[in-house]
Amino acid sequence: MRADLDGTLCRLSIKWTDAQFRYRGNTRYFTQGSIRPTVAAGLVRISKPGPNDVFYDPFCGSGTIPEERALFPARKILASDYKREVIWTAEQNCEGIAIVFQSDARQTPSRSESIDCIVTNPPWNRQIAVEDLRHLYAAFLAEAKRILKPNGKLWVLTDCHEELTMAARENGLYRNAVCELSLHGLHLKVYEIRKTSP
Ligand SMILES: C[S@@+](CC[C@H](N)C(=O)[O-])C[C@H]1O[C@@H](n2cnc3c(N)ncnc32)[C@H](O)[C@@H]1O
């Protein structure tokens, strides 16, 4: 059991599972900034995975989110990251379940309006160093808007609330915070982002 104090708020959390379950029996590799498989599983469930979806994680890191997405049927699962060494790890973790490739999330090889669902965890404060998060978020959301189908959806886990909100506004996207969680003392939110108003 754990207690997180946040001003006058106290969040109590209980671990229901053992480490063997949370880390998937230590059968996978992790990279800097990897989220736990159980957190990735929660994100996938929130995104309501559809059996005909073309799914994409453009900041895949070690591939935790695509790996958990593969537990549900999908038409295609794509995963990319701009770091070569990270891609190697994702390839090991996602062998036979996702198409893994190297790409900058701001300029992907995906065709316009070809993706049904993006679930991702871009760099956030204190986790992965990035020079200019504001511009990264703005350029990534512009690219996501291009590659998502008109009714496609994007789910983002981050603690960069201002950067994400401004990037969504700049790109004329609708964003809605659907839940909040505390990870390593940081207060993250899961955002649902759409091209059209809900
Ligand atoms: C928070 S980590 C993702 C962790 C991943 N969800 C996992 O569980 O392993 C963010 C990733 O974004 C990648 N990244 C940073 N800037 C990028 C960019 N412009 N394009 C693509 N990937 C980028 C980093 O290499 C890092 O692996």
The ligand as an ORCA input file, in Angstrom:
! r2SCAN-3c Opt
* xyz 0 1
  C       8.627      7.888    -22.614
  S       9.603      7.039    -23.750
  C       8.508      5.796    -24.324
  C       8.551      4.610    -23.447
  C       7.733      3.445    -23.943
  N       6.314      3.681    -23.795
  C       8.142      2.190    -23.206
  O       7.372      1.722    -22.367
  O       9.283      1.732    -23.408
  C       9.658      8.192    -25.047
  C      10.404      7.721    -26.271
  O      10.313      8.746    -27.245
  C      11.483      8.683    -28.050
  N      11.568      9.956    -28.778
  C      11.958     11.183    -28.340
  N      11.828     12.087    -29.321
  C      11.345     11.423    -30.410
  C      10.973     11.819    -31.724
  N      11.098     13.088    -32.144
  N      10.480     10.874    -32.554
  C      10.349      9.582    -32.161
  N      10.699      9.149    -30.933
  C      11.172     10.061    -30.066
  C      12.609      8.379    -27.068
  O      13.684      7.744    -27.744
  C      11.897      7.441    -26.077
  O      12.146      6.092    -26.375
*
